[in-house]
Amino acid sequence: MSWDFAQIWSNFLNWLADITPKLLLAVVIFVIGWWTVKLIILFVKKGLAKMGVEKSVITFLSSFCKYILRIFAFIIALTPFGFHISSLFAALGAAGITLGLGLKESVANIASGVQIIVTKPFQIGHYIQLNNVEGTVTRIEIMYSTLMTLDRKEVVIPNSIATNNILTNYTALGVRRVDFNYTVSYGTDLNLVRTILLEVAKGHEQVLSSPEPVVVVLRQAANGIEISFRVFCVPENYWNVLFNLEEQVKKVFELNDIKLPYTQVDIHFKEAIKEKENQKSKETSDSSQIKSNNSKSENKSSNT
């Protein structure tokens, strides 16, 4: 079999001359479509924000529109190659069941995203805990929700996980309790401790007066009396109240000579070892003395 390389090269050049304009046109259409989608999404966000729509709904709808419009941009970019939108939609419809089965996790995430927007278990700006991860919700998109943790890490969670697991929302009720637990000595004046703690809470501007701060005795422990100091604040002030009050309580306790006992364990290794050595030497001495007495008795018997 002989190859006509000249003919093959000529056919390749003809194909390249035919495909290049179509390819360039497709690239131009796709780039224009891509940037057009960005502009549309920007206008959608601004329009929804002016209408007073919640941030969670805005990010979800923006994400949904972005995916749909980019798919349209890709389909339109294929038209120079002879692809017709109607026939392509028919092919996609025929393959819909197969795609649905193959992408069932993605479909579940999309359905869960719609559920989150409708039922509102959390919204953007809420502080939540999910699967041992805590953070502030920064985005709710069509398939994923994003949390920003306290150490500035971005955690992306599939929406299906958010709807199928136990979720704790610390922000939804608009108030959050801050707990402080202390153990004071048995001789401490509990009324003085209660007065001091309530004054500290009253003096902090971010501590709410309603619900009122409380000081309760939890139990009488082995090393002291356990006291719980509980105050309330708006969720966004939680960490500030926690750290500030902890420092203020320490200073006030020191000024009023209120001491917090700690568990003390005395370990006497040297004494125990010394006692064992003395006991062992004593046993050895007694054993030697017994042997000596036995040998003397035997000598007397033989002489007799």
VOGUMI-84750 format. One line per 10 residues: their letters; for each residue z, y, x of C-alpha. Coordinates in steps of 0.05 Angstrom, whole numbers, plus 32768, in hexadecimal, padded with zeros to 4 digits. Layout:
A	Z:Y:X; ... $
//
This chain:
MSWDFAQIWS	8000:8000:8000; 7FEB:8042:801E; 800D:8084:8011; 7FE5:80C3:8008; 8017:80F3:8026; 7FE9:812E:801C; 7FE4:811F:7FD2; 8030:8115:7FCD; 803D:8157:7FEF; 800A:817A:7FC3 $
NFLNWLADIT	802B:815D:7F84; 8070:8173:7F9D; 8057:81BA:7FA9; 8038:81BC:7F64; 8079:81A2:7F45; 80A1:81D4:7F6D; 8073:820D:7F58; 807A:81F8:7F10; 80C6:81EE:7F10; 80DB:822A:7F3A $
PKLLLAVVIF	80CE:8260:7F06; 80F1:8236:7ED0; 812C:822A:7EFE; 8132:8273:7F10; 812D:8287:7EC7; 8162:8253:7EB5; 8191:826E:7EEB; 8187:82B6:7ED4; 8194:82A2:7E8B; 81D3:827C:7E9E $
VIGWWTVKLI	81EE:82B5:7EC9; 81E1:82E8:7E93; 81FF:82BA:7E5F; 823C:82AE:7E8B; 824A:82F8:7E93; 823B:8305:7E4A; 826F:82D2:7E37; 82A2:82F7:7E63; 8293:8339:7E40; 8298:8319:7DFC $
ILFVKKGLAK	82DB:82FA:7E0D; 82F4:833D:7E26; 82E0:8360:7DE5; 82FF:8327:7DBD; 8341:832F:7DE1; 8342:837A:7DD9; 832F:8375:7D90; 8364:8341:7D80; 8398:8369:7DA6; 8388:83A8:7D7E $
MGVEKSVITF	838F:837F:7D3E; 83D6:836C:7D53; 83C7:8322:7D5C; 83FA:82FB:7D84; 83EC:82EF:7DCE; 83EF:82A4:7DC4; 83B8:82A7:7D90; 838F:82D7:7DBB; 8390:82A9:7DF8; 8381:826B:7DCE $
LSSFCKYILR	8346:828A:7DA9; 832B:82AA:7DE9; 832E:8266:7E0C; 830C:8244:7DD2; 82D4:8278:7DCD; 82CA:8277:7E18; 82BC:822C:7E19; 828E:822E:7DDD; 8266:826A:7DF6; 825E:824D:7E3B $
IFAFIIALTP	8242:820D:7E1D; 8210:8238:7DF6; 81FE:825D:7E36; 81F0:821B:7E59; 81C6:8202:7E1F; 819C:8242:7E1C; 8192:823E:7E68; 816F:81FA:7E5E; 813A:8216:7E2F; 8108:8227:7E67 $
FGFHISSLFA	8105:81DC:7E77; 80EF:81CC:7E30; 8131:81BB:7E12; 8137:81D0:7DCA; 817A:81E4:7DAE; 8170:81BD:7D6E; 815E:817C:7D91; 8197:8186:7DC2; 81C9:8190:7D8A; 81AF:8150:7D69 $
ALGAAGITLG	81BA:812A:7DAA; 81FF:8147:7DB1; 820F:8133:7D6A; 81F8:80EC:7D76; 8223:80E9:7DB5; 825E:810A:7D93; 8282:80CA:7D82; 8279:80AF:7DC9; 8291:80F0:7DE7; 82CB:80F2:7DB8 $
LGLKESVANI	82E2:80AD:7DCE; 82D8:80BC:7E17; 82FB:8100:7E13; 8332:80ED:7DE2; 8367:810D:7E0F; 8341:814E:7E10; 8337:814B:7DC4; 8382:813E:7DBC; 8392:817A:7DE7; 8364:81A6:7DBD $
ASGVQIIVTK	8384:818D:7D7D; 83C9:8199:7D9A; 83B4:81DF:7DAF; 83A1:81EF:7D67; 83E4:81D1:7D51; 840A:81FD:7D82; 83E7:823C:7D68; 83F4:8229:7D1F; 843C:820F:7D23; 8452:823D:7D5C $
PFQIGHYIQL	8486:8212:7D80; 847F:8245:7DB9; 8458:8284:7DC8; 8443:82AB:7E05; 8481:82CA:7E25; 84B0:8294:7E0C; 84DD:8270:7E3D; 84D9:8225:7E30; 84EC:81E2:7E4E; 84BC:81A7:7E49 $
NNVEGTVTRI	84BD:8166:7E70; 84F3:8180:7EA1; 84C9:81BE:7EAE; 84E3:8203:7E9C; 84BB:8243:7E9C; 849E:827D:7E76; 845E:8270:7E4E; 8426:829B:7E6B; 83E9:827C:7E49; 83D8:824F:7E0E $
EIMYSTLMTL	8390:8238:7E14; 8364:8207:7DEE; 837A:81CB:7E18; 83B4:81E1:7E43; 83F1:820E:7E42; 840B:822F:7E82; 8453:823C:7E97; 846D:8269:7ECE; 84AC:824D:7EED; 84E5:8276:7F0A $
DRKEVVIPNS	84CD:8267:7F51; 8488:8283:7F3F; 8464:8241:7F37; 842E:8239:7F02; 8434:81F8:7EDB; 83FA:81E3:7EAF; 840D:81B5:7E76; 83DC:8191:7E48; 83E6:81A7:7E00; 83EE:8160:7DE8 $
IATNNILTNY	842C:8159:7E14; 8449:8199:7DF7; 8442:817E:7DB0; 8457:8136:7DBC; 8497:8141:7DE4; 84DA:8162:7DD8; 84D5:81AC:7DE7; 850E:81DD:7DEF; 84FE:8226:7DDF; 8532:8256:7DFA $
TALGVRRVDF	8510:8294:7DDF; 84FD:8284:7D97; 853F:829A:7D78; 8541:82DC:7D9E; 8586:82CF:7DBD; 859F:82A1:7DF4; 85E5:828C:7E08; 85FD:8291:7E50; 8635:8260:7E62; 8668:8267:7E9A $
NYTVSYGTDL	869C:8231:7EA8; 86DA:823D:7ED2; 8718:8214:7EE4; 8759:823C:7EED; 879D:8224:7F06; 87D1:820C:7ED4; 87FD:8248:7EE3; 87C7:827B:7ED1; 87D1:82AA:7E96; 8799:8295:7E66 $
NLVRTILLEV	879F:82D5:7E3D; 8793:82FE:7E7C; 8756:82D3:7E8E; 873A:82DB:7E47; 8745:8326:7E48; 8723:832E:7E8C; 86E6:8305:7E79; 86DC:8329:7E37; 86E2:836C:7E5A; 86AD:8357:7E8D $
AKGHEQVLSS	867E:8342:7E55; 868B:8383:7E2F; 867A:83AC:7E6C; 8636:838C:7E77; 85FF:83B1:7E52; 85D3:8374:7E49; 8608:8349:7E28; 8602:834A:7DDC; 863D:835E:7DB1; 8624:8330:7D7A $
PEPVVVVLRQ	862C:82F6:7D81; 866D:8308:7DA3; 8681:82EE:7DE8; 86B5:82B6:7DE5; 86E6:8297:7E14; 86FF:8251:7E02; 8729:821B:7E24; 8701:81DC:7E2D; 8736:81AC:7E46; 8771:81A2:7E74 $
AANGIEISFR	8754:8180:7EB2; 8778:8160:7EEC; 8771:819C:7F1A; 8777:81D5:7EE6; 8763:81F0:7EA2; 8718:81F2:7E94; 8701:8232:7E72; 86BC:8242:7E55; 86A4:828A:7E53; 8668:8293:7E25 $
VFCVPENYWN	863E:82D2:7E1A; 85FC:82DF:7DF7; 85BF:8308:7E0C; 8576:830F:7DFC; 854E:82D7:7E1F; 852A:8304:7E51; 856E:831C:7E6D; 858B:82D6:7E75; 8587:82D0:7EC1; 859D:8317:7ECE $
VLFNLEEQVK	85DB:830E:7EA2; 85EA:82CA:7EC2; 85E8:82E4:7F0A; 8609:8328:7EFD; 8644:830D:7ED4; 8651:82D5:7F06; 8659:8308:7F3D; 8684:8337:7F13; 86B2:82FF:7EFC; 86BF:82EB:7F44 $
KVFELNDIKL	86D1:8332:7F58; 8700:833B:7F1C; 8722:82F8:7F28; 8730:830C:7F70; 874C:8350:7F5A; 877B:832F:7F29; 878F:82F6:7F58; 8773:82C0:7F2A; 8764:8284:7F55; 8734:824C:7F45 $
PYTQVDIHFK	8751:820A:7F5E; 8725:81D6:7F7F; 872C:818C:7F86; 8750:817A:7FC6; 874E:8135:7FE6; 877A:8122:8020; 8760:80E9:804B; 878E:80CB:8080; 8762:809E:80AA; 878A:80A3:80EB $
EAIKEKENQK	87CD:8091:80CB; 87AF:8054:80A8; 878F:803B:80E8; 87CF:8046:810F; 87F7:801F:80DC; 87C6:7FE5:80DF; 87CA:7FE4:812B; 8816:7FE4:812A; 8817:7FAC:80F7; 87E6:7F83:8120 $
SKETSDSSQI	880E:7F8D:8160; 884E:7F7A:813D; 882E:7F3A:8121; 8815:7F29:8167; 885A:7F35:8185; 887B:7F09:8150; 8849:7ED3:815C; 8855:7ED4:81A7; 88A0:7ED1:819D; 8899:7E95:816F $
KSNNSKSENK	886E:7E70:81A2; 88A1:7E80:81D9; 88DB:7E64:81B0; 88B3:7E25:81A0; 88A4:7E18:81E9; 88EE:7E20:81FC; 8901:7DEE:81C6; 88CF:7DBC:81E0; 88E9:7DC3:8228; 8931:7DB5:8211 $
SSNT	891A:7D77:81EB; 88F6:7D5B:8227; 8932:7D66:8255; 895E:7D42:8224 $
//
